[in-house]
Amino acid sequence: QVQLVESGGGLVQAGGSLRLSCAASGRTSSTYVMGWFRRPPGKGREFVAKIYWSDGSTYLADSVNGRFTLSRDNAKNTVYLQMNSLKPEDTAVYYCASGPQPIYGYTKYDSWGQGTQVTVSS
């Protein structure tokens, strides 16, 4: 129902910064969650961050908290992931996802972007 397009990935040296964006189109509402996940080489999918569109509240994984910042642009239906102090272990394919704001429990993400590669060199 919602189409997501990520952009902003690339190659950066350790300690550098990148800003990822995720633009949503199609049928959107003010009561959904936008999340970021990543898949490092040879590993499973990891949660990175999420934002509640209703009030803009954000939650970040401990591994990135203090280095990454999540923000939104309501007019553009776009969420931004500012990544600072990047480490080689941040290397992964980053995916944007969205799902309805849950009444209880965990968010069920039903829309996914195509992914964007982030590579951090030492």
Secondary structure, 3 states (H helix, E strand, C coil): CEEEEEECCEEEECCCCEEEEEEEEECCCCCEEEEEEEECCCCCCEEEEEEECCCCCEEECCCCECCEEEEEECCCCEEEEEECCCCHHHCEEEEEEEEECCCCCCCCCCEECCCEEEEEEC
